Amino acid sequence: MKLFLFLSHSGVASRRKAFEAVGVGRVQVNGKVVSEPS
């Protein structure tokens, strides 16, 4: 599953906002910054 879709399905943000957040590096997974939305 794509990270931005997971975030939107979890209710964290809309798909667009989640995609933008991942793209600019505002999301961390296991303590590492993720910059690819897929």
N, CA, C, O and CB atoms as a CASP TS submission, in Angstrom:
PFRMAT TS
TARGET T0000
AUTHOR 0000-0000-0000
METHOD Language model
MODEL 1
PARENT N/A
ATOM      1  N   MET     1       0.840  -1.175   0.000  1.00  0.00           N
ATOM      2  CA  MET     1       0.000   0.000   0.000  1.00  0.00           C
ATOM      3  C   MET     1       0.889   1.243   0.000  1.00  0.00           C
ATOM      4  O   MET     1       1.916   1.285   0.678  1.00  0.00           O
ATOM      5  CB  MET     1      -0.958  -0.005   1.217  1.00  0.00           C
ATOM      6  N   LYS     2       0.491   2.227  -0.750  1.00  0.00           N
ATOM      7  CA  LYS     2       1.247   3.477  -0.802  1.00  0.00           C
ATOM      8  C   LYS     2       1.081   4.234   0.509  1.00  0.00           C
ATOM      9  O   LYS     2       0.002   4.263   1.101  1.00  0.00           O
ATOM     10  CB  LYS     2       0.787   4.350  -1.995  1.00  0.00           C
ATOM     11  N   LEU     3       2.168   4.841   0.943  1.00  0.00           N
ATOM     12  CA  LEU     3       2.181   5.502   2.245  1.00  0.00           C
ATOM     13  C   LEU     3       1.144   6.612   2.333  1.00  0.00           C
ATOM     14  O   LEU     3       0.455   6.725   3.348  1.00  0.00           O
ATOM     15  CB  LEU     3       3.556   6.066   2.529  1.00  0.00           C
ATOM     16  N   PHE     4       1.016   7.433   1.295  1.00  0.00           N
ATOM     17  CA  PHE     4       0.061   8.537   1.366  1.00  0.00           C
ATOM     18  C   PHE     4      -1.373   8.027   1.431  1.00  0.00           C
ATOM     19  O   PHE     4      -2.230   8.669   2.040  1.00  0.00           O
ATOM     20  CB  PHE     4       0.231   9.463   0.165  1.00  0.00           C
ATOM     21  N   LEU     5      -1.644   6.883   0.812  1.00  0.00           N
ATOM     22  CA  LEU     5      -2.985   6.305   0.910  1.00  0.00           C
ATOM     23  C   LEU     5      -3.232   5.752   2.312  1.00  0.00           C
ATOM     24  O   LEU     5      -4.334   5.877   2.846  1.00  0.00           O
ATOM     25  CB  LEU     5      -3.172   5.194  -0.141  1.00  0.00           C
ATOM     26  N   PHE     6      -2.213   5.145   2.902  1.00  0.00           N
ATOM     27  CA  PHE     6      -2.339   4.657   4.274  1.00  0.00           C
ATOM     28  C   PHE     6      -2.655   5.806   5.221  1.00  0.00           C
ATOM     29  O   PHE     6      -3.523   5.685   6.084  1.00  0.00           O
ATOM     30  CB  PHE     6      -1.052   3.942   4.716  1.00  0.00           C
ATOM     31  N   LEU     7      -1.947   6.923   5.057  1.00  0.00           N
ATOM     32  CA  LEU     7      -2.183   8.082   5.916  1.00  0.00           C
ATOM     33  C   LEU     7      -3.596   8.622   5.741  1.00  0.00           C
ATOM     34  O   LEU     7      -4.246   8.994   6.719  1.00  0.00           O
ATOM     35  CB  LEU     7      -1.164   9.179   5.620  1.00  0.00           C
ATOM     36  N   SER     8      -4.070   8.668   4.506  1.00  0.00           N
ATOM     37  CA  SER     8      -5.417   9.201   4.282  1.00  0.00           C
ATOM     38  C   SER     8      -6.486   8.242   4.806  1.00  0.00           C
ATOM     39  O   SER     8      -7.484   8.693   5.367  1.00  0.00           O
ATOM     40  CB  SER     8      -5.641   9.470   2.786  1.00  0.00           C
ATOM     41  N   HIS     9      -6.303   6.947   4.638  1.00  0.00           N
ATOM     42  CA  HIS     9      -7.269   5.972   5.153  1.00  0.00           C
ATOM     43  C   HIS     9      -7.274   5.947   6.676  1.00  0.00           C
ATOM     44  O   HIS     9      -8.293   5.636   7.291  1.00  0.00           O
ATOM     45  CB  HIS     9      -6.957   4.577   4.611  1.00  0.00           C
ATOM     46  N   SER    10      -6.139   6.273   7.282  1.00  0.00           N
ATOM     47  CA  SER    10      -6.048   6.308   8.747  1.00  0.00           C
ATOM     48  C   SER    10      -6.690   7.556   9.327  1.00  0.00           C
ATOM     49  O   SER    10      -6.888   7.644  10.539  1.00  0.00           O
ATOM     50  CB  SER    10      -4.595   6.231   9.186  1.00  0.00           C
ATOM     51  N   GLY    11      -7.015   8.514   8.485  1.00  0.00           N
ATOM     52  CA  GLY    11      -7.646   9.736   8.947  1.00  0.00           C
ATOM     53  C   GLY    11      -6.665  10.811   9.378  1.00  0.00           C
ATOM     54  O   GLY    11      -7.062  11.803   9.988  1.00  0.00           O
ATOM     55  N   VAL    12      -5.395  10.626   9.070  1.00  0.00           N
ATOM     56  CA  VAL    12      -4.375  11.605   9.453  1.00  0.00           C
ATOM     57  C   VAL    12      -4.500  12.863   8.605  1.00  0.00           C
ATOM     58  O   VAL    12      -4.370  13.976   9.115  1.00  0.00           O
ATOM     59  CB  VAL    12      -2.964  11.004   9.311  1.00  0.00           C
ATOM     60  N   ALA    13      -4.752  12.690   7.313  1.00  0.00           N
ATOM     61  CA  ALA    13      -4.846  13.828   6.395  1.00  0.00           C
ATOM     62  C   ALA    13      -5.604  13.386   5.150  1.00  0.00           C
ATOM     63  O   ALA    13      -5.837  12.197   4.937  1.00  0.00           O
ATOM     64  CB  ALA    13      -3.428  14.375   6.020  1.00  0.00           C
ATOM     65  N   SER    14      -5.982  14.361   4.335  1.00  0.00           N
ATOM     66  CA  SER    14      -6.593  14.028   3.055  1.00  0.00           C
ATOM     67  C   SER    14      -5.518  13.428   2.150  1.00  0.00           C
ATOM     68  O   SER    14      -4.327  13.530   2.444  1.00  0.00           O
ATOM     69  CB  SER    14      -7.248  15.288   2.395  1.00  0.00           C
ATOM     70  N   ARG    15      -5.938  12.804   1.053  1.00  0.00           N
ATOM     71  CA  ARG    15      -4.948  12.210   0.147  1.00  0.00           C
ATOM     72  C   ARG    15      -3.975  13.254  -0.365  1.00  0.00           C
ATOM     73  O   ARG    15      -2.769  13.014  -0.415  1.00  0.00           O
ATOM     74  CB  ARG    15      -5.640  11.527  -1.030  1.00  0.00           C
ATOM     75  N   ARG    16      -4.489  14.399  -0.740  1.00  0.00           N
ATOM     76  CA  ARG    16      -3.630  15.458  -1.275  1.00  0.00           C
ATOM     77  C   ARG    16      -2.634  15.949  -0.232  1.00  0.00           C
ATOM     78  O   ARG    16      -1.444  16.081  -0.516  1.00  0.00           O
ATOM     79  CB  ARG    16      -4.477  16.628  -1.773  1.00  0.00           C
ATOM     80  N   LYS    17      -3.124  16.218   0.981  1.00  0.00           N
ATOM     81  CA  LYS    17      -2.240  16.709   2.049  1.00  0.00           C
ATOM     82  C   LYS    17      -1.219  15.642   2.450  1.00  0.00           C
ATOM     83  O   LYS    17      -0.063  15.966   2.722  1.00  0.00           O
ATOM     84  CB  LYS    17      -3.069  17.135   3.280  1.00  0.00           C
ATOM     85  N   ALA    18      -1.634  14.380   2.490  1.00  0.00           N
ATOM     86  CA  ALA    18      -0.709  13.298   2.828  1.00  0.00           C
ATOM     87  C   ALA    18       0.360  13.163   1.748  1.00  0.00           C
ATOM     88  O   ALA    18       1.537  12.980   2.061  1.00  0.00           O
ATOM     89  CB  ALA    18      -1.470  11.962   3.002  1.00  0.00           C
ATOM     90  N   PHE    19      -0.037  13.251   0.490  1.00  0.00           N
ATOM     91  CA  PHE    19       0.913  13.166  -0.625  1.00  0.00           C
ATOM     92  C   PHE    19       1.933  14.297  -0.536  1.00  0.00           C
ATOM     93  O   PHE    19       3.130  14.078  -0.723  1.00  0.00           O
ATOM     94  CB  PHE    19       0.170  13.217  -1.984  1.00  0.00           C
ATOM     95  N   GLU    20       1.455  15.505  -0.250  1.00  0.00           N
ATOM     96  CA  GLU    20       2.355  16.658  -0.130  1.00  0.00           C
ATOM     97  C   GLU    20       3.288  16.507   1.067  1.00  0.00           C
ATOM     98  O   GLU    20       4.475  16.819   0.968  1.00  0.00           O
ATOM     99  CB  GLU    20       1.546  17.957  -0.003  1.00  0.00           C
ATOM    100  N   ALA    21       2.769  16.034   2.187  1.00  0.00           N
ATOM    101  CA  ALA    21       3.585  15.877   3.399  1.00  0.00           C
ATOM    102  C   ALA    21       4.707  14.871   3.177  1.00  0.00           C
ATOM    103  O   ALA    21       5.840  15.101   3.599  1.00  0.00           O
ATOM    104  CB  ALA    21       2.713  15.435   4.582  1.00  0.00           C
ATOM    105  N   VAL    22       4.401  13.770   2.525  1.00  0.00           N
ATOM    106  CA  VAL    22       5.428  12.768   2.244  1.00  0.00           C
ATOM    107  C   VAL    22       6.437  13.327   1.250  1.00  0.00           C
ATOM    108  O   VAL    22       7.642  13.122   1.402  1.00  0.00           O
ATOM    109  CB  VAL    22       4.795  11.467   1.698  1.00  0.00           C
ATOM    110  N   GLY    23       5.955  14.025   0.246  1.00  0.00           N
ATOM    111  CA  GLY    23       6.837  14.570  -0.788  1.00  0.00           C
ATOM    112  C   GLY    23       7.859  15.569  -0.278  1.00  0.00           C
ATOM    113  O   GLY    23       8.960  15.656  -0.822  1.00  0.00           O
ATOM    114  N   VAL    24       7.517  16.325   0.759  1.00  0.00           N
ATOM    115  CA  VAL    24       8.456  17.326   1.285  1.00  0.00           C
ATOM    116  C   VAL    24       9.226  16.814   2.501  1.00  0.00           C
ATOM    117  O   VAL    24       9.986  17.563   3.114  1.00  0.00           O
ATOM    118  CB  VAL    24       7.708  18.601   1.655  1.00  0.00           C
ATOM    119  N   GLY    25       9.032  15.546   2.850  1.00  0.00           N
ATOM    120  CA  GLY    25       9.820  14.949   3.921  1.00  0.00           C
ATOM    121  C   GLY    25       9.326  15.210   5.326  1.00  0.00           C
ATOM    122  O   GLY    25      10.125  15.223   6.263  1.00  0.00           O
ATOM    123  N   ARG    26       8.027  15.420   5.501  1.00  0.00           N
ATOM    124  CA  ARG    26       7.475  15.664   6.841  1.00  0.00           C
ATOM    125  C   ARG    26       6.969  14.390   7.507  1.00  0.00           C
ATOM    126  O   ARG    26       6.362  14.453   8.576  1.00  0.00           O
ATOM    127  CB  ARG    26       6.346  16.671   6.761  1.00  0.00           C
ATOM    128  N   VAL    27       7.210  13.237   6.891  1.00  0.00           N
ATOM    129  CA  VAL    27       6.721  11.971   7.436  1.00  0.00           C
ATOM    130  C   VAL    27       7.915  11.073   7.751  1.00  0.00           C
ATOM    131  O   VAL    27       8.852  10.968   6.960  1.00  0.00           O
ATOM    132  CB  VAL    27       5.744  11.268   6.439  1.00  0.00           C
ATOM    133  N   GLN    28       7.868  10.428   8.914  1.00  0.00           N
ATOM    134  CA  GLN    28       8.914   9.494   9.311  1.00  0.00           C
ATOM    135  C   GLN    28       8.312   8.109   9.507  1.00  0.00           C
ATOM    136  O   GLN    28       7.206   7.962  10.027  1.00  0.00           O
ATOM    137  CB  GLN    28       9.619   9.971  10.603  1.00  0.00           C
ATOM    138  N   VAL    29       9.065   7.093   9.078  1.00  0.00           N
ATOM    139  CA  VAL    29       8.692   5.704   9.304  1.00  0.00           C
ATOM    140  C   VAL    29       9.878   5.032   9.971  1.00  0.00           C
ATOM    141  O   VAL    29      10.983   5.028   9.428  1.00  0.00           O
ATOM    142  CB  VAL    29       8.289   4.976   7.966  1.00  0.00           C
ATOM    143  N   ASN    30       9.656   4.473  11.130  1.00  0.00           N
ATOM    144  CA  ASN    30      10.728   3.847  11.916  1.00  0.00           C
ATOM    145  C   ASN    30      11.886   4.807  12.144  1.00  0.00           C
ATOM    146  O   ASN    30      13.047   4.401  12.116  1.00  0.00           O
ATOM    147  CB  ASN    30      11.235   2.586  11.216  1.00  0.00           C
ATOM    148  N   GLY    31      11.575   6.073  12.370  1.00  0.00           N
ATOM    149  CA  GLY    31      12.596   7.069  12.673  1.00  0.00           C
ATOM    150  C   GLY    31      13.342   7.621  11.480  1.00  0.00           C
ATOM    151  O   GLY    31      14.263   8.420  11.646  1.00  0.00           O
ATOM    152  N   LYS    32      12.963   7.210  10.274  1.00  0.00           N
ATOM    153  CA  LYS    32      13.636   7.696   9.065  1.00  0.00           C
ATOM    154  C   LYS    32      12.666   8.522   8.235  1.00  0.00           C
ATOM    155  O   LYS    32      11.503   8.155   8.067  1.00  0.00           O
ATOM    156  CB  LYS    32      14.196   6.518   8.230  1.00  0.00           C
ATOM    157  N   VAL    33      13.156   9.636   7.720  1.00  0.00           N
ATOM    158  CA  VAL    33      12.327  10.517   6.900  1.00  0.00           C
ATOM    159  C   VAL    33      12.038   9.836   5.568  1.00  0.00           C
ATOM    160  O   VAL    33      12.935   9.289   4.927  1.00  0.00           O
ATOM    161  CB  VAL    33      13.021  11.892   6.676  1.00  0.00           C
ATOM    162  N   VAL    34      10.774   9.877   5.164  1.00  0.00           N
ATOM    163  CA  VAL    34      10.345   9.294   3.895  1.00  0.00           C
ATOM    164  C   VAL    34      10.014  10.436   2.953  1.00  0.00           C
ATOM    165  O   VAL    34       9.267  11.344   3.315  1.00  0.00           O
ATOM    166  CB  VAL    34       9.117   8.337   4.082  1.00  0.00           C
ATOM    167  N   SER    35      10.565  10.397   1.738  1.00  0.00           N
ATOM    168  CA  SER    35      10.300  11.473   0.783  1.00  0.00           C
ATOM    169  C   SER    35       9.686  10.969  -0.518  1.00  0.00           C
ATOM    170  O   SER    35       9.474  11.755  -1.442  1.00  0.00           O
ATOM    171  CB  SER    35      11.577  12.216   0.480  1.00  0.00           C
ATOM    172  N   GLU    36       9.397   9.672  -0.604  1.00  0.00           N
ATOM    173  CA  GLU    36       8.727   9.125  -1.781  1.00  0.00           C
ATOM    174  C   GLU    36       7.304   8.724  -1.394  1.00  0.00           C
ATOM    175  O   GLU    36       7.126   7.905  -0.493  1.00  0.00           O
ATOM    176  CB  GLU    36       9.513   7.906  -2.362  1.00  0.00           C
ATOM    177  N   PRO    37       6.296   9.279  -2.051  1.00  0.00           N
ATOM    178  CA  PRO    37       4.907   8.994  -1.690  1.00  0.00           C
ATOM    179  C   PRO    37       4.476   7.549  -1.928  1.00  0.00           C
ATOM    180  O   PRO    37       3.519   7.080  -1.311  1.00  0.00           O
ATOM    181  CB  PRO    37       4.008   9.898  -2.455  1.00  0.00           C
ATOM    182  N   SER    38       5.166   6.848  -2.807  1.00  0.00           N
ATOM    183  CA  SER    38       4.743   5.472  -3.107  1.00  0.00           C
ATOM    184  C   SER    38       5.414   4.441  -2.246  1.00  0.00           C
ATOM    185  O   SER    38       5.150   3.247  -2.393  1.00  0.00           O
ATOM    186  CB  SER    38       5.011   5.153  -4.535  1.00  0.00           C
TER
END
